[in-house]
Amino acid sequence: MKTFIREAKRSDLKSIQTIFNQGIEDRIATLDTELRDTFYMEEWLEKHSGRYKVIVAEEEDKIVGFASLNPYSIRAAYNGVADLSIYVSREGRGKGIGGILLDEIERLAINHDFYKIVLFTFPFNQLGQSLYRKKGYREVGVFQKQGILDGHFVDVMAMEKILSEKIESYVLRSQTINT
């Protein structure tokens, strides 16, 4: 089956919402516990404009996953760092969709002047970590008892990937823009 990757459109929001809520319900991808409603999703998509993109994976006219570049920090020093989110539908997990999304979101990140991506995952999410490591991400560390999920403390692992081997040129370009 052919997977198409494209930028998300407003008409994709219901499908994205369903997949996002599956991730919340399944307790494998986020510390969020409240399902997202339409109003939340509309605001979320509006915030993902300019450099911060949302892409979807589509198979046979059905959205089976999405990825987004999110702000890492409001501090200017972190303008070249994006936070990553990837969600794949229940039926699409383990079929390579996450890897396809990851490849494309990294390409978009580089094209929008990000030199690094960071992500946060649960230490027990072995499927996700396997993908990230395969794609060159490294474990930075584990935040112990970072949040509470279903009445229990949960650890969160931080991972990162440097996208640009030309970080020095990024720094020089950044200094020119800020002067």
C-alpha positions in Angstrom: 0.0 0.0 0.0 1.4 3.4 -1.0 1.7 6.0 1.8 1.5 9.7 0.7 2.9 12.4 2.9 1.5 16.0 2.6 1.0 19.1 4.7 -2.1 18.9 6.8 -5.2 20.8 5.8 -8.1 22.0 7.9 -10.2 19.2 6.4 -7.8 16.6 8.0 -8.5 17.9 11.6 -11.1 15.2 12.5 -8.8 12.4 11.5 -5.8 14.0 13.3 -8.0 14.5 16.3 -9.0 10.8 16.3 -5.4 9.7 16.1 -4.3 12.1 18.7 -7.0 10.9 21.1 -6.0 7.3 20.4 -2.5 8.2 21.7 -4.1 9.8 24.8 -6.3 6.8 25.4 -3.6 4.2 24.8 -1.2 5.9 27.3 1.8 5.3 25.0 2.7 8.7 23.6 1.7 11.6 25.9 1.1 12.6 29.5 -2.1 14.3 28.3 -5.2 12.6 29.8 -8.0 14.7 28.5 -9.2 14.0 25.0 -8.9 16.8 22.5 -12.0 18.5 21.2 -12.6 20.2 17.9 -12.0 23.7 19.3 -8.6 22.6 20.7 -7.6 21.0 17.4 -8.5 24.1 15.4 -6.4 26.3 17.7 -3.6 23.8 17.5 -3.5 23.7 13.7 -3.6 27.6 13.6 -0.4 27.6 15.8 1.3 25.3 13.3 2.0 27.8 10.5 5.2 29.3 9.2 8.1 27.1 10.4 6.0 24.9 12.6 4.4 22.4 10.3 2.0 19.5 10.5 2.1 16.7 8.0 -0.1 13.7 7.5 0.4 10.2 6.2 -2.4 9.2 3.9 -3.2 5.7 2.6 -6.2 5.1 0.3 -7.7 8.5 1.1 -7.4 7.8 4.9 -5.2 9.7 7.3 -3.1 7.0 9.2 -0.7 9.3 11.1 0.7 12.8 11.5 3.8 14.5 12.7 4.3 18.1 13.8 7.2 20.5 14.5 6.4 22.4 17.7 8.2 25.2 19.5 10.7 24.0 21.9 11.1 27.3 23.8 10.1 30.9 23.5 13.7 32.0 24.1 15.5 33.3 20.9 18.5 31.1 21.6 16.5 28.0 20.8 15.0 29.2 17.5 16.9 26.5 15.7 15.4 23.7 17.9 12.1 22.1 17.2 10.1 19.7 19.4 8.7 16.7 17.6 5.4 14.9 17.9 4.5 11.8 15.9 1.2 9.9 16.2 0.2 6.9 14.2 -3.3 5.4 14.2 -3.8 2.1 16.0 -4.2 0.1 12.8 -1.1 1.8 11.3 1.4 1.2 14.1 4.4 -1.0 13.4 4.0 -0.7 9.6 6.7 1.9 8.9 4.4 4.9 8.8 6.2 6.6 11.6 9.5 6.3 9.8 8.1 7.8 6.6 6.7 10.7 8.6 9.9 11.2 10.5 12.0 11.4 7.3 9.7 14.0 5.8 9.4 16.1 9.0 13.2 16.2 9.3 13.4 17.4 5.7 10.9 20.2 6.4 12.7 21.1 9.6 16.0 21.6 7.7 14.2 23.6 5.0 12.8 25.9 7.8 16.1 26.5 9.4 16.0 24.0 12.3 19.3 22.4 13.1 18.1 20.1 15.8 15.0 18.2 16.8 14.2 17.1 20.4 11.5 14.7 21.5 10.1 13.2 24.7 9.0 9.6 24.9 8.1 7.1 27.6 11.0 4.8 28.5 8.5 1.8 28.0 7.7 2.9 24.4 10.2 0.5 22.8 8.6 0.7 19.4 9.0 4.5 19.2 12.5 4.4 20.6 13.6 1.8 18.2 12.4 4.0 15.3 14.2 7.1 16.7 17.4 5.3 17.3 17.3 3.8 13.8 16.9 7.3 12.4 19.9 8.7 14.3 18.3 10.0 17.5 20.2 9.6 20.8 19.0 9.4 24.3 19.8 12.5 26.3 18.5 11.3 29.6 15.5 10.3 31.6 13.4 12.7 33.7 12.4 10.6 36.7 8.8 11.0 37.9 8.2 13.7 35.3 4.5 13.4 35.4 1.5 11.6 36.8 -0.5 9.3 34.6 -3.5 7.3 36.0 -2.3 7.9 39.5 1.2 6.8 39.0 4.5 8.7 38.4 5.8 8.3 34.9 9.4 8.8 33.7 10.0 10.6 30.4 13.0 10.1 28.2 14.5 13.0 26.2 16.0 12.2 22.8 17.7 14.5 20.2 19.1 14.6 16.7 21.3 17.2 15.1 20.0 17.7 11.6 22.6 19.9 10.2 26.3 19.1 10.0 26.9 22.8 9.3 25.9 24.1 12.7 28.7 26.8 12.5 27.0 28.3 9.4 23.7 28.3 11.3 25.3 30.2 14.2 26.8 32.7 11.8 23.5 33.1 10.0 21.7 33.5 13.3 24.1 36.2 14.5 23.7 38.1 11.2 19.9 38.1 11.6 20.0 39.2 15.2 22.3 42.1 14.7 
